[in-house]
Amino acid sequence: MNISSGNNYHPFSAVLLSLAVFFIPLLFLYFVLGIVYGLDDSDTLKNLLQQNEVSLNSYGTDILIYPIEDNVMYLLSVPLQVLFISWLLRRKSIDPVHSLGLNFFDRKAFIYALILWILYFAFASLYGYVFEIEMPSDFFEYSKAVPVWMISIVFIIGAPIAEELLFRGYLYSQLKNTKLGISGAIFLTSLLWTALHAQYDIDILFSLFFLGLVLGYVRYKYNSVYLAIAIHAIHNIQATIYILFFT
C-alpha cells in the first residue's frame, strides 16, 4: 500500500472528525464507567473517583463536577485519541509522520520558540494586569481538589500531547492544503482549540486564542508538533506552579 502525505479531507469534514477524535473516546470511557458503577454494589470506585466534588459557575450556571473522575477519564482518553488519529490517517493512506509533523527539533528552534512564548507570556501578563483579569476562584478549587501528581500529569503531559496532536498535528495538516491555506489553518485551529476551553471567561479565552496562534506558528515554522508540545508543556508548567503554590 502506498502511503501519501496529501490531504484527503474537506475543511468541514476535518473539523467534524477532530471533534469526534476528542469526544468519542471520552463518551466511550464514561459509558464504560457507568456500567462499572452499576456493577459495583459497594460504590467503592464511585466514592473514590467522585470525592472532592466541586461546583463550577460557567456563564451564570452552576455545574456540579467531579475533578478526580474527570481527570482520570481524560488521561485514559489520550492514548485512545492517538490511536483514533493514527487510524484516520492510515485509512486514507496518509503518512502519520509527515502529516502530524512528528519531526524532532534542534536547540536553535527551541530557543526561538521559547523566546516567542516569553513574548506572548509578557503580553498576556500585561493584558491581565491592565484589565484586572483573574482566573475564577472555582477554577483553583477544581485544580486543588485533584492530587498534585494527577493534576501535574494532566496539565504538563496529557493536555499538551493530546491537544497538540489533535489541533496542531491532525487538524492543521488537514486544513493547510485547502483554500484556507496555512494562515487560515493556524487561525481556525487556534479558534477551535480556544473553544475547547469554553469554561473560562471571554477575557481569558482571548489570551488563550493568542497562545493558540503562537503554537500554530511554531508548528508551521519548524514543522514539528513535538516543539509545539514542548512549548505548550512549558506554558502549563508555569500555570501549574502558580495554581499549586501561589493561590
Secondary structure, 3 states (H helix, E strand, C coil): CCCECCCCCCHHHHHHHHHHHHHHHHHHHHHHHHHHHHHCCCCHHHHHHCCCCEEEEECCEEEEECHHHHHHHHHHHHHHHHHHHHHHHHHCCECHHHHHCCCCCCHHHHHHHHHHHHHHHHHHHHHHHHCCCCCCHHHHHHHHCCCHHHHHHHHHHHHHHHHHHHHHHHHHHHHCCCCCHHHHHHHHHHHHHHHCCCCCCHHHHHHHHHHHHHHHHHHHHHCCHHHHHHHHHHHHHHHHHHHHHCC
